[in-house]
Amino acid sequence: MCGIAGMLDLGGERTVPEEALRRMARAIVHRGPDEEGFFIRPGVGLASRRLSIVGLADGQQPMKNETGNVHVVFNGELFDHIEKRRELTERGHVLRTHCDTEILPHLWEDYQEGFFEKLRGQFAVALWDDSKRQLILGRDRFGIAPLFWTRQGDWLLFASEIKALLASGMVPARPDHKGIDQIFTFAALPGPTTCFEGVRMLPPAHYLRIQPGRQSAGPTLDERAYWKMDFPDQGQEVDGDAKNLVDDFEKHLLHAVGMRLRADVPVGSYLSGGVDSSMILALACHLQGKNVHTYTVRVDHPDLDELDAASMVARYIGAPSPIVQNFRTEDILNTYPRLIQAAEAPVIDTSCAALLQLAQKVNASGQKVVLTGEGADEWLMGYPWYKLAKVLGYLDVLPNVRLSDWMRRGYLRLNKVPQYSRAIRRQIEDVIGGPNAWVDSFGLLSITKFRFYSEAMRPMLDTIEPWESLNMDLNRAKQWAPSNRGVWMAGRVTLAGHLLQAKGDRVAMHSSVEVRYPFLDEEVFDFTSKLHPKWKLNGFRDKHILRLLAERWVPPSIYKRGKVIFRAPLDSFHLDPSPEFINELLSEESLNRSGYFDATAVHQWRKAYQDLREGSMPRLSVEMGLAAVVATQLWHHLYIDSSLCSLSDWTSIVPPAEKGLPAVTTH
């Protein structure tokens, strides 16, 4: 895994501001503390920070083809690079290193823009074709590796993290209300909007082709999807004998784990004691031996502590006992500024702070790579709202009568919870192909807009733009089973916009740790996407086919265990007495300076929410809303206006130390 950055003159071939490019690279040193490299030509500059995992001795970037007219910087891993190298060599290409990055310029020679369809792994890539004077930016199918870009006058800049764009001195830090509204709609930032005005996130499975202008012709920027998440038409899904289907699933998952064990450094594994991470560990130990080190978080709360389950799984499989990161309420408060600095957006899920600390533990243990189980819940309907949607669906058996809607609205009204109009809900369902299990889940946070938005933000209440920006293929979505529309939403929003960012790449790479996801293997997704929904949610048993497979590998207490969402307490910001920086962020002056929230409402609910019944939906909604307000204020302080509280801004939160290795520069 690495960090990449660069810039392109859209108007011609001006001299690249080299110091700005080097500042961009230094801003993401935590993504690649081992080496840095630069490619600089008139009008174009590429930069790389390397975390050396494959081809330790000869994997320096940028890399080029034999003729030197194609140059690449790359963040990620191509898990089938050994097979691809063999194919390229047989076709006459000359490869000189052992690194996966080197196959990219050669695949480009053979397939041009079609080479994205040949890539298997997690990646963000920037490729410069000198003969065409063309820059290509691309990202993996599911959005594991981040990539951001912006146009500033006649310069286009891109980077793995937004802080690199800001460090250039060419990109002003201004808030984008649409990005803030995405956070309050989805508890995630699925993009392409970000919280920074003018900064775009390249969506998963997309590439951007940029052609600088020549003479009278202006520059062209063309964004295209090279792959789309799809499912069979309803009624055409794969069904069959349980043993055969489980055998096939096992084959695909074993292969996916095996590919992700490929590295020139040891590979460890996160372990929560749930069925997802337990299965990944069991398969990894089967393939590699029992020496896979595991890492787990121990949340200091009896209902959230998973250490006993994780330890039991490790003993059963024969792996070493988990290396434990303890996580207490005060750790949430102490860690949150670094979490927001790493994520570059408001983060509502307090457990992300625990994973940031867990990645620090991995780094301190001398490890660079870990496996994890994200993706299983998304592909196999592991979240409780699928069950709720199933129950509510039973109420809608009569044509043109939405009893579920009447029950939903009555419950909110009874609990005095604000809600969207029926018209807005219908509009949302229209742009996502019909009813969707995730609408109610996202609504738990989204309704807090009514409580907390300021007058400046209230126009956002009348728009469904966050949903429209997801750009679902309605022609296909209307043909899918409703539950598969939920799977699409889980992958596009929660997975790409939250789990792979605020819980994945950003918090892990902040400590120079690469996370790999076997459930996000291309073949694993292709297999699960075609399954009949009953193999995902069987009655009210979630992840049904995974649990059948787990019967072969893990203890009964694990494969029978219900879904436990990894989380940390949400009310940590509102302890009595509250931490001083929280009081400063939520002061009337600071709330008015940022301008997103109604100061009177924030103060009222800080006092009133504790009177709501603990564990109730109204209280959970208010807690999420207040956490979102704090996170947004903290983000604004760190990145936009450092006068909101006594904390430092993002530039003063120091990442891991640079090792001081010499730069590799190609002119």
C-alpha positions in Angstrom: 0.0 0.0 0.0 1.2 3.5 -0.7 0.2 7.1 -1.0 0.1 8.7 -4.4 -0.2 12.3 -5.5 0.4 14.5 -8.6 -0.5 17.4 -10.8 -1.2 18.1 -14.4 -1.1 21.4 -16.3 -4.4 21.3 -18.2 -3.4 24.2 -20.4 0.0 23.1 -21.7 3.5 22.2 -20.5 4.3 24.7 -17.8 7.0 23.9 -15.3 5.6 21.8 -12.4 5.9 23.6 -9.0 8.2 20.9 -7.6 8.2 22.1 -4.0 4.4 21.9 -4.0 4.6 18.4 -5.3 7.1 17.4 -2.6 4.8 19.0 0.1 2.0 16.8 -1.2 4.1 13.7 -0.8 5.3 14.7 2.7 1.7 15.2 3.9 1.0 11.5 3.3 4.3 10.1 4.7 2.2 7.9 7.0 0.9 6.0 3.9 4.5 5.2 2.9 7.2 5.7 5.4 9.7 3.5 3.6 10.5 5.4 0.3 9.4 8.3 -1.8 9.7 8.7 -5.6 8.9 11.4 -8.2 8.3 11.6 -11.9 8.5 15.2 -13.3 8.2 16.3 -16.9 7.0 19.6 -18.3 3.3 19.9 -17.4 3.1 16.8 -15.3 4.4 15.5 -11.9 3.7 12.2 -10.1 4.7 11.4 -6.5 4.7 8.2 -4.5 5.1 7.3 -0.8 5.8 3.6 -0.4 4.9 1.1 2.3 7.0 -1.8 1.0 5.1 -5.1 1.2 5.8 -6.8 -2.2 9.1 -6.6 -4.0 10.9 -5.1 -1.0 14.2 -4.6 -2.7 13.1 -3.5 -6.2 9.6 -2.1 -5.9 10.5 1.6 -6.1 8.0 3.9 -7.8 7.3 5.4 -10.2 7.5 2.5 -12.6 7.7 2.5 -16.4 7.5 0.3 -19.4 10.5 -0.7 -21.5 10.4 2.3 -23.8 9.9 4.8 -20.9 6.8 6.4 -22.4 4.4 5.1 -19.7 4.9 5.9 -16.1 2.8 4.8 -13.1 2.4 5.5 -9.4 0.2 3.0 -7.6 -1.4 2.6 -4.2 -2.6 -0.9 -3.3 -2.1 -4.5 -4.2 -2.7 -6.6 -7.3 -3.2 -10.0 -5.8 -2.8 -12.0 -9.1 0.4 -10.2 -10.2 2.4 -13.4 -10.3 0.0 -14.9 -12.9 -0.2 -11.6 -14.8 3.6 -11.3 -15.0 3.8 -14.8 -16.5 1.2 -13.9 -19.1 3.0 -10.6 -20.0 6.3 -12.3 -20.3 4.9 -14.9 -22.6 3.6 -12.1 -24.8 7.1 -10.6 -25.0 7.1 -8.0 -22.3 10.3 -7.5 -20.3 9.7 -7.2 -16.6 12.7 -6.4 -14.3 11.3 -6.4 -10.8 9.3 -8.5 -8.4 6.7 -5.8 -7.6 3.1 -5.9 -8.6 3.2 -2.3 -9.7 5.4 -3.1 -12.7 2.6 -5.0 -14.5 0.5 -1.9 -14.9 2.4 0.0 -17.7 2.6 -3.3 -19.6 -1.1 -4.1 -19.2 -1.7 -0.5 -20.4 0.3 -1.2 -23.5 -1.8 -4.2 -24.4 -5.3 -3.1 -23.3 -5.2 0.7 -22.9 -8.3 1.7 -20.9 -9.6 -1.9 -20.9 -6.7 -2.8 -18.5 -8.9 -1.9 -15.5 -11.1 -4.9 -16.2 -7.9 -7.1 -15.9 -7.0 -5.8 -12.5 -7.7 -7.9 -9.4 -7.2 -6.3 -6.1 -7.4 -3.1 -4.2 -5.9 0.0 -5.8 -5.8 3.6 -6.9 -3.6 4.2 -9.9 -2.2 7.2 -11.8 -0.8 6.5 -15.2 0.9 9.0 -17.5 1.1 8.1 -21.2 3.7 10.4 -22.7 3.0 9.5 -26.3 -0.6 10.5 -25.9 0.0 13.2 -23.3 -2.8 11.7 -21.3 -3.3 11.1 -17.5 -5.4 8.2 -16.3 -6.7 8.0 -12.7 -8.5 4.9 -11.6 -9.9 3.1 -8.5 -10.8 -0.5 -7.5 -14.3 -1.9 -7.8 -15.4 -1.5 -4.2 -13.5 1.7 -3.1 -10.9 0.2 -0.8 -8.1 2.5 -1.9 -9.0 6.3 -1.8 -8.4 8.8 -4.5 -9.4 12.5 -4.6 -9.0 15.1 -7.3 -9.6 18.8 -7.9 -9.3 21.4 -10.6 -7.7 24.7 -9.6 -7.6 27.0 -12.6 -5.4 25.3 -15.2 -4.0 22.7 -12.8 -5.5 19.4 -11.9 -4.3 17.9 -8.7 -4.9 14.4 -7.3 -3.9 12.5 -4.2 -4.7 9.5 -1.9 -5.7 11.9 0.8 -7.2 15.4 0.8 -4.5 16.7 3.1 -2.0 16.2 0.3 -4.1 18.5 -1.9 -4.2 21.1 0.8 -0.5 20.8 1.5 0.2 21.9 -2.1 -0.7 25.4 -1.3 -2.8 25.5 -4.5 -6.1 24.2 -3.0 -8.1 26.4 -0.5 -9.9 24.6 2.4 -13.5 25.6 2.1 -16.5 23.6 3.3 -19.1 22.0 1.0 -22.5 21.9 2.6 -23.5 19.0 0.3 -20.7 16.9 1.8 -21.9 17.7 5.3 -25.4 16.8 4.3 -24.2 13.4 3.0 -22.7 12.7 6.4 -26.1 13.6 8.1 -28.0 11.5 5.5 -25.9 8.3 5.5 -23.5 8.5 8.4 -21.0 8.1 5.6 -19.4 10.0 2.7 -20.1 7.8 -0.4 -19.1 10.7 -2.8 -18.3 11.9 -5.3 -18.9 15.0 -3.2 -16.6 15.6 -0.3 -16.8 18.0 2.6 -14.3 20.3 0.8 -15.6 22.6 -1.9 -14.2 21.7 -5.3 -12.6 18.4 -4.1 -14.1 15.3 -5.7 -13.8 11.7 -4.7 -13.3 9.4 -7.7 -16.2 6.8 -7.3 -15.3 3.1 -6.9 -15.0 1.2 -10.3 -14.4 4.5 -12.2 -11.5 6.0 -14.0 -10.9 9.6 -15.1 -9.2 10.3 -18.4 -7.6 13.7 -18.6 -6.2 15.2 -21.8 -4.5 18.6 -21.5 -5.4 21.3 -24.0 -3.5 21.8 -27.2 -3.4 25.0 -29.2 -7.0 26.1 -29.6 -8.6 23.0 -28.1 -9.3 23.0 -24.4 -8.6 20.2 -21.9 -11.0 17.2 -21.7 -11.9 15.4 -18.5 -13.9 12.2 -19.1 -15.1 10.0 -16.2 -16.3 6.5 -16.9 -17.3 3.4 -15.0 -15.4 0.2 -16.0 -17.6 -2.1 -13.9 -21.0 -1.9 -12.2 -22.4 -3.8 -9.2 -25.2 -6.0 -10.6 -27.6 -8.8 -9.6 -29.8 -11.3 -11.5 -33.4 -10.3 -12.3 -35.7 -11.2 -9.5 -36.6 -14.9 -9.8 -33.5 -15.7 -11.9 -31.1 -16.0 -8.9 -28.9 -19.1 -8.4 -30.5 -21.8 -6.2 -29.6 -25.5 -5.6 -28.3 -28.1 -3.3 -26.9 -26.7 -0.1 -23.7 -28.9 0.0 -22.8 -27.9 -3.6 -23.3 -24.2 -3.0 -21.4 -24.3 0.3 -18.6 -26.2 -1.5 -18.4 -23.5 -4.2 -18.4 -20.7 -1.6 -15.6 -22.4 0.3 -13.5 -22.7 -2.8 -13.9 -19.1 -3.7 -13.3 -17.8 -0.2 -10.2 -20.1 0.3 -8.8 -18.7 -2.9 -9.5 -15.2 -1.9 -7.8 -15.6 1.5 -4.8 -17.4 -0.2 -4.3 -14.5 -2.6 -4.4 -12.0 0.2 -1.7 -13.9 2.1 0.7 -13.2 -0.7 3.3 -10.7 0.7 7.0 -10.5 1.4 6.2 -9.6 5.0 4.1 -11.5 7.6 0.3 -11.1 7.3 -1.9 -11.0 10.5 -5.6 -10.8 11.0 -8.1 -8.7 12.9 -10.3 -10.9 15.1 -13.6 -9.9 16.8 -15.0 -13.3 17.6 -17.8 -12.9 15.1 -18.3 -15.4 12.3 -16.8 -13.1 9.6 -13.4 -12.5 11.1 -13.3 -16.0 12.6 -13.8 -17.6 9.2 -11.0 -15.5 7.7 -8.6 -16.5 10.5 -9.6 -20.2 10.2 -8.9 -20.2 6.4 -5.7 -18.2 6.8 -4.3 -20.7 9.4 -5.4 -23.6 7.2 -3.4 -22.2 4.3 -0.4 -20.7 6.1 -0.1 -22.5 9.4 -1.1 -21.6 12.9 1.3 -18.7 13.2 -1.1 -15.9 12.1 -1.0 -13.1 14.7 -4.4 -11.7 15.6 -5.5 -8.4 17.0 -8.6 -7.4 18.8 -10.2 -4.5 20.6 -11.5 -4.8 24.1 -14.1 -2.1 24.7 -14.5 -1.1 28.3 -18.2 -1.9 28.5 -19.7 -5.3 29.4 -22.2 -5.3 26.6 -19.5 -4.4 24.0 -16.5 -6.5 25.1 -15.7 -9.2 22.6 -12.3 -10.4 24.0 -13.7 -13.7 25.4 -15.2 -14.7 22.0 -12.0 -13.7 20.1 -9.8 -15.7 22.6 -12.0 -18.7 22.3 -11.8 -18.7 18.5 -8.0 -18.4 18.5 -7.7 -21.3 20.9 -10.1 -23.5 18.8 -8.2 -22.7 15.6 -4.8 -23.0 17.3 -3.7 -19.5 16.5 -1.7 -17.4 19.0 -3.8 -15.5 21.6 -5.0 -12.2 20.4 -2.9 -9.1 20.9 -5.3 -6.8 22.7 -5.9 -3.0 22.4 -7.9 -1.8 25.4 -10.4 1.0 24.6 -12.0 3.1 27.3 -14.4 6.0 27.3 -11.6 8.5 27.7 -9.8 7.0 24.7 -12.7 8.1 22.5 -12.2 11.7 23.6 -8.4 11.6 23.4 -8.3 9.9 20.0 -11.1 11.7 18.2 -9.0 14.7 16.9 -6.5 12.2 15.3 -9.5 10.2 13.9 -11.0 13.2 12.2 -7.5 14.3 11.0 -7.1 10.8 9.5 -10.6 10.6 8.0 -10.7 14.2 6.7 -14.5 14.2 7.3 -16.8 14.1 10.3 -17.0 10.6 11.8 -20.1 9.6 13.8 -19.1 6.0 14.6 -17.1 6.3 17.8 -15.7 2.7 17.3 -13.6 4.1 14.5 -11.4 5.6 17.2 -10.9 2.1 18.6 -9.8 0.8 15.2 -7.3 3.7 14.8 -5.8 2.6 18.1 -5.8 -1.0 17.0 -3.8 -0.1 13.9 -1.3 1.6 16.1 -1.0 -1.7 18.0 -0.4 -3.6 14.8 2.3 -1.1 13.8 3.9 -1.3 17.3 3.9 -5.1 17.0 6.1 -4.8 13.8 3.4 -5.8 11.4 2.3 -4.1 8.2 -0.6 -6.2 6.8 -3.8 -7.6 8.3 -6.8 -9.4 7.0 -10.3 -8.5 8.0 -13.9 -9.6 7.6 -15.6 -6.5 6.1 -17.9 -7.3 3.2 -19.7 -10.3 4.6 -22.4 -8.3 6.2 -22.8 -6.3 3.1 -23.0 -9.1 0.6 -24.9 -11.5 2.8 -27.5 -9.3 4.5 -25.9 -9.4 8.0 -27.5 -6.2 9.3 -30.7 -6.2 11.5 -32.6 -3.8 9.3 -33.0 -6.5 6.6 -35.0 -8.4 9.2 -37.0 -5.3 10.0 -37.7 -4.7 6.3 -38.8 -8.3 6.0 -41.3 -7.9 8.8 -42.6 -4.6 7.5 -42.9 -6.2 4.0 -45.4 -8.7 5.4 -47.7 -5.7 6.1 -47.7 -4.7 2.4 -49.4 -7.7 0.9 -52.4 -5.6 -0.3 -51.8 -3.8 -3.6 -51.4 0.0 -3.4 -51.7 -0.1 0.4 -48.5 0.7 2.4 -49.5 -0.4 5.9 -45.8 -0.5 6.8 -45.6 3.2 6.0 -48.5 4.0 8.3 -46.9 1.9 11.1 -43.5 3.6 10.6 -45.0 7.1 10.6 -47.2 6.3 13.6 -44.3 5.1 15.7 -42.3 8.3 15.0 -45.3 10.5 15.7 -46.0 8.6 19.0 -42.4 9.2 20.1 -42.4 12.8 18.9 -39.6 12.2 16.4 -39.5 14.5 13.4 -39.8 12.9 10.0 -39.8 13.5 6.3 -43.0 13.8 4.4 -44.5 10.9 2.5 -43.7 12.8 -0.8 -39.9 13.0 0.1 -39.8 9.3 1.0 -41.5 8.4 -2.3 -39.0 10.5 -4.2 -36.1 8.7 -2.4 -37.5 5.3 -3.3 -38.0 6.5 -6.9 -34.3 7.3 -7.3 -33.1 4.0 -5.7 -35.5 1.7 -7.6 -38.1 1.0 -4.9 -38.3 0.1 -1.2 -34.9 -0.5 0.4 -34.0 -1.9 3.8 -31.4 0.9 4.3 -33.8 3.9 4.1 -35.0 3.4 7.6 -31.5 2.7 8.9 -30.1 5.9 7.4 -33.2 7.7 8.5 -32.3 7.2 12.2 -29.6 9.8 11.7 -31.2 11.8 8.8 -34.1 12.9 10.9 -31.7 14.7 13.2 -31.4 17.3 10.5 -34.8 18.6 11.6 -33.4 19.1 15.1 -30.0 20.6 14.5 -29.6 22.2 11.1 -29.2 26.0 11.1 -31.2 28.3 8.7 -28.2 28.1 6.3 -28.5 24.3 6.1 -32.3 24.0 6.2 -32.7 24.1 2.4 -31.0 20.7 2.5 -34.2 19.3 4.1 -36.1 19.7 0.9 -33.7 18.0 -1.4 -33.0 14.3 -2.2 -29.7 15.2 -3.8 -27.6 12.9 -1.5 -29.7 9.9 -2.8 -29.6 11.1 -6.4 -25.8 11.5 -6.3 -25.4 7.7 -5.7 -26.3 7.3 -9.4 -28.0 3.9 -9.1 -28.8 2.2 -12.4 -32.6 2.3 -12.2 -33.2 0.2 -15.3 -31.3 -2.6 -13.5 -32.4 -1.9 -9.9 -36.1 -2.2 -10.7 -35.4 -5.8 -11.9 -33.7 -6.9 -8.8 -35.2 -8.4 -5.7 -35.7 -5.6 -3.1 -33.2 -7.2 -0.8 -30.5 -7.0 -3.5 -31.3 -3.3 -3.8 -30.3 -3.2 -0.1 -27.1 -5.1 -0.9 -26.3 -2.5 -3.5 -26.9 0.3 -1.1 -24.8 -1.4 1.6 -21.9 -1.7 -0.8 -22.1 1.7 -2.4 -22.8 3.7 0.8 -21.9 2.0 4.1 -19.0 -0.1 2.8 -17.4 2.4 0.4 -18.3 5.5 2.3 -17.7 4.4 5.8 -16.3 1.0 6.6 -13.5 1.1 4.0 -12.6 4.7 4.8 -13.3 5.8 8.4 -13.0 2.2 9.7 -10.6 0.9 7.0 -7.9 2.5 4.9 -7.8 5.9 6.6 -7.4 4.8 10.2 -5.1 1.9 9.3 -2.8 3.7 6.9 -2.5 6.6 9.4 -0.3 4.0 11.3 1.2 2.6 8.0 -0.9 -0.6 8.1 -2.5 -2.2 5.1 -5.9 -3.9 5.5 -6.9 -6.7 3.1 -10.5 -7.9 2.5 -11.1 -11.5 1.3 -14.9 -11.0 1.2 -14.3 -8.1 -1.3 -12.6 -10.5 -3.7 -14.0 -10.1 -7.2 -15.0 -13.8 -7.5 -16.5 -13.9 -4.0 -18.8 -11.0 -4.9 -19.7 -12.5 -8.2 -20.7 -15.7 -6.5 -22.7 -14.2 -3.7 -24.4 -11.6 -5.9 -26.0 -14.4 -8.0 -27.4 -16.3 -5.0 -31.1 -16.5 -4.3 -31.8 -14.1 -1.3 -32.7 -17.1 0.9 -29.1 -18.1 1.0 -28.3 -14.7 2.5 -31.3 -14.2 4.8 -33.0 -17.5 5.5 -36.1 -16.8 7.5 -34.5 -14.5 10.1 -31.1 -16.1 10.0 -28.6 -13.7 8.4 -25.5 -14.7 6.4 -27.1 -18.2 6.0 -24.6 -19.6 3.5 -21.6 -18.3 5.5 -22.9 -19.9 8.7 -23.3 -23.2 6.9 -19.7 -22.9 5.7 -18.6 -21.9 9.2 -20.0 -25.2 10.6 -16.9 -26.8 9.0 -14.4 -24.4 10.5 -15.4 -22.7 13.8 -17.1 -23.6 17.1 -20.9 -23.7 17.2 -21.1 -20.7 19.6 -19.5 -18.7 16.8 -21.5 -19.8 13.7 -24.7 -19.6 15.8 -23.9 -16.2 17.2 -26.2 -13.4 16.1 -24.8 -10.2 14.5 -23.0 -8.0 17.0 -22.3 -4.6 15.5 -18.8 -3.5 16.6 -19.4 -0.1 18.3 -18.4 2.1 21.2 -20.5 4.3 23.5 -22.0 7.3 21.6 -22.6 9.5 24.7 -18.9 9.8 25.5 -18.8 13.5 24.3 -21.5 14.4 26.8 -20.2 13.2 30.1 -20.6 15.4 33.2 -18.3 17.3 33.3 -17.7 17.4 29.6 -14.2 17.8 28.2 -13.2 21.4 27.7 -12.7 21.1 23.9 -16.2 19.7 23.5 -17.7 22.6 25.4 -15.7 25.0 23.3 -16.8 23.3 20.0 -20.4 23.4 21.1 -20.4 27.0 22.5 -22.8 29.4 20.9 -19.9 31.4 19.4 -18.3 28.3 17.8 -21.6 27.0 16.5 -22.4 30.4 14.9 -18.9 30.6 13.4 -19.2 27.3 11.6 -22.8 28.0 10.7 -24.1 24.5 10.3 -26.2 24.1 13.4 -28.8 25.9 15.5 -27.0 26.7 18.8 -30.2 26.8 20.8 -31.3 23.4 19.7 -27.9 21.8 20.3 -27.8 23.2 23.9 -31.4 22.1 24.5 -30.8 18.5 23.4 -27.5 18.2 25.2 -29.5 18.5 28.4 -32.7 16.8 27.3 -31.5 13.6 25.6 -30.5 11.9 28.9 -34.2 12.0 29.9 -35.1 9.7 27.0 -35.2 6.0 27.7 -31.8 4.4 27.3 -31.7 2.1 24.3 -34.8 3.6 22.7 -34.9 4.7 19.1 -35.6 8.4 20.0 -32.6 8.5 22.3 -30.3 6.7 19.9 -31.3 9.1 17.2 -30.5 12.1 19.4 -27.2 10.6 20.5 -26.2 10.0 16.8 -27.2 13.5 15.9 -25.2 15.1 18.8 -22.2 12.9 17.9 -22.5 14.1 14.3 -22.6 17.7 15.5 -19.5 17.3 17.6 -17.6 15.5 14.8 -18.6 18.2 12.2 -17.5 21.0 14.5 -14.2 19.2 15.2 -13.7 18.7 11.4 -14.4 22.4 10.8 -11.9 23.4 13.5 -9.1 21.1 12.2 -9.5 21.9 8.5 -11.4 25.1 8.0 -11.2 27.5 11.0 -8.9 26.6 13.9 -10.5 29.2 16.2 -13.4 27.0 17.4 -11.5 25.4 20.3 -8.1 25.2 22.0 -6.9 22.1 20.0 -4.3 22.4 17.2 -5.3 22.3 13.5 -4.7 19.2 11.3 -1.1 20.3 10.3 0.0 20.0 14.0 -1.2 16.5 14.5 2.0 14.7 13.6 1.9 11.3 11.7 4.5 8.6 12.2 8.0 9.9 11.7 9.6 9.9 8.2 12.6 7.5 8.0 14.5 10.0 5.9 15.3 7.7 3.0 16.5 9.5 -0.2 14.0 10.4 -2.8 14.0 8.8 -6.2 13.3 11.4 -8.9 12.9 10.9 -12.6 13.2 14.0 -14.8 
